[in-house]
């Protein structure tokens, strides 16, 4: 393996996003959905969050219905 590839792999290992628990992911997704942030979709699909979890977290029913094909 070349020097460049080693640097890229080493950099990737050290710049990972913080580990999220499922409950933290739900809280973050709820905040993002309420603020109309498009990044919420990536968290929802990454963790496979269900409609019930989002509704219990505080998202309005209309927003959850709007996510129909994602959930």
N, C-alpha and C positions, 0 to 999 in steps of 0.2 A: 504494500500500500504506500502511495506517495505521500510526501509531506503535506501537500494541500488537502488531500482527502482526510488525513489524520487531524488537521486543524479544524476542518469543517465538522467532523464527528465530535471532536472535543468541545467545540463551541456549542453544538447542539445539545450535548449532555448538560452543560452548565447553564444554558439559557432556557430551560424548560419552565413552563408556567407552573405556578404553585399547585400542589395537589389539592383537589377539591373533593369534599365529601358530597354525597348525594343531597343532603339537606342544604348545604351551602349552594349547590348548583340550583336547587329549586328557588332559594331566596334570590340569587343573582338573576335567574331567568324571569322571576316575577318583577323585579325592579326594572329590568331591561324592557319587558313587554309593556309595563305601565308607562315607560318613557318613549315608547315607539322606536326602540333600538333594534336594528336588524340582526345584531349579533346574538340575540336571544335564540334565534332559530338554530344556531350551531350548538349551543348548550343543550337545547331540548333534544336534538337528534343525537348528540354525543352520549348523553345519559339515558336516552329513551324515556323521557319523562311522559307520564300519562296525563290525561285531561283532569283526572281526579286530584292528582298531586298539585297541579297548577291552580285548580279552583280552591283547594284547601290553603294554598299559599297566598291567595288574595287576588288572583287575576279575575277580571270580570268574565261573566259567561259569554258575552259577545266576542271578546278577544279569543277565548278558547274555541268558540265555534268557527271563528275566522281562520284558525290554524288547522282546520279540518284534515287536510292531506298530510300535514307534517306529523301530527300526533298519531 
